[in-house]
Amino acid sequence: MRRVRLLLFALLLLLPAEARAAQKEERITARGWALVEAGSGRLLLGEHERDRLPMASTTKIMTALLLLEAGEDLDTQIAVDPRAAGTEGSSLHLEAGERMSLRDLLYGLMMQSGNDAAVALAIHAAGSVEAFAERMNAKAAALGLDDTHFVNPNGLHDPAHYTSALDLCRLGAAAMELPLFRELVTTERYTTSTGDRVRTFRTKNRMLTEVPGGCGVKTGFTRKAGRCLCFAARREGMLLVGAVLNAPDMWGDAKRILDGGFSAYELRTFLDSEEPLGTVPVVGGRKKALPVAAKEGILYPVRGDGQDRIRLDLRLADSLTAPVEPGTPAGEAVLVVNGEIVSSVPLFTREGAEPLTLGWFFRRVMGAYLA
């Protein structure tokens, strides 16, 4: 056995330096990582993607999401609570009582990764960090993030504050649905217009400039969490969101993961909302059947090598009884990939059908007789 190991080691030494370097470059350094397609949530790639790990400042994705979903005017100015001033770690160096707009605080939160801004926003929104954490956990539950728990709005270390790479991807995908959030995480330079002094923030996210289609989302670091990153890129209409937790080479990991995802998967249209998909019989109607269609299509990421087993099932109603209005529900279209239902859309009638009446039947008979 020892001789075999020595032989393998010798063969490795004989490899060209370029080949050894390439093998090293392909390795993902993250303790947990994942990549999903944003629209469907399909897990494309991952390893230890459900392990619960510290998330550091990627926490602030949830903080920003809750503030933006509240719908408050972003020009509203709030006074910085004394509990926020002096928060440890990365900071905007806010002063107690200083008045800043929600907009400026949100940019400071996401670009400067201000821990004090996170606390100020949390207290403004919920009255305390603890109450805001309850909202964060309620939102996590609503999103189905089963391996996530929040204790604070900024990601400062706490054993009870954690997520998984897969959950972080799905959180990032949910946040990226909001136009204002996308604006926050794609801005490279921002200067405040409120507060006791002018502050200029520059993004820490190298994905915006170093990756084709890079469009977000948030970095993070603590000594116990290591380097963390939630990242996103859009290419050829497909938005992929990834996450690496405790990743010594987080930038390299993110680039390799994105390249792997975009090369292995493509976003395919399985249903055209304009195309009639079949007909449903009508009982007691002037028309014997009505065409049905979907009001929206189905887009889903599939493997480019054809290894996915794909089936589109049309589950039409047995019949409809007149009168039938245009747009009446008439079944559903179901996309099945590898034996699992991954998407479904309702089907509706494209036309209506009036009921048969004695007067209509008599007029039709008389018209035929006179003809």
C-alpha positions, 0 to 999 in steps of 0.5 A: 500500500505504501508503494502505491502511495509513493507511486501516485505521489511520483506521478503527481510530481511528473505532471506539468506545473500548469496541470497541478495549478489547474487542479488546485484552482478548481477546488472550492475552498468554502465549508458550505456552498450552493448555487440556485436559479433565482426564478425556480429556486432549483439547486444547481450545484452545491456541497454541504449546502444545508450545513448550519454555519455563521453568516457574518454580514450577509445577514444584512440582506434580510435586514434590507429586505424587511426595511424595503418591504415595509414600504416606508418613504426612503427620504424619511429621516430618523434619529440614530438611537444611542444603542446603535452608536458605537456598535463594534465592527465595520461602521458608518461611525454614526453619532447618537441623535444624528439624523439620516435618511432611510435611503442613506442608511440602507446604502451604508448598510449594504455598501459600507456594511455598517453594523451601526446602520443595521442596529439603527434601522432595526430599532427604527423598524421594530423598537429593539434589536430583539423585536427586529430579530423576531421579524427576521425569523418570521420572514425566514420561516415564510421563505422556507429557510429551515436552516436559518436563525437570526439573533441580530440585524448585522451578523456579529457572531452569536452561536444561535445566529446561523444559516446554510448556503442553500438558505442564503441563496434563496434569501438572496434570490427573494431580495433580488426580486425587489427593484430597490434592493437590486439598486442597492447592491449594484451601486458602486459608489454612493454619497450621502445627502443627510447626516452630520457629515458627508459620507462616500461609500464604495462597494466591497463586492468585486463580483460587480466588476470582475464577473460577466453579468455580476449584479450583487449581492453581499460580502461578510466576514468575522473571525469565526464565520470566515469569509462569506459571500452571497453573489449573483450574475445574470447571463442570457436571461438566466439569474443565478444566485450563489453563496459560499460560507467560510471560504478562504478564497471566496472570490475565486470560489464564486467565479468558479461556481458561477462558471460551472452553473452557467456552463452546465444549465440553460433556462428553457421555455416549456410553455408559451402563454400565447399558444392554445394547449387543447380544448375542454368540452362544454355541456349545454353550450352553444359551442361544444368545446373551448380552447384553453391556454395559460396566462403565463409561461413556464421557464425552468433551468435544465441541464444542457447535456440532456440528462434531465428527464422532462415531461409536461403534463396537461391536466384539463377539466373533464368538462365545463357547463355553460354559461362559460365566461372567457378566462374560466379555470379549466385545468393546469399545466404541470412540469415534471423534472426527474420525477418531481413536480417543479412548476405548475400554472393554471389554464383558462378558457380563451373564449366564452360559451353561452348556454343553449336556450329554447329560443336559440334552438328555435331560431337556428331550426327556423333559419335552416328551414328558411334557407 
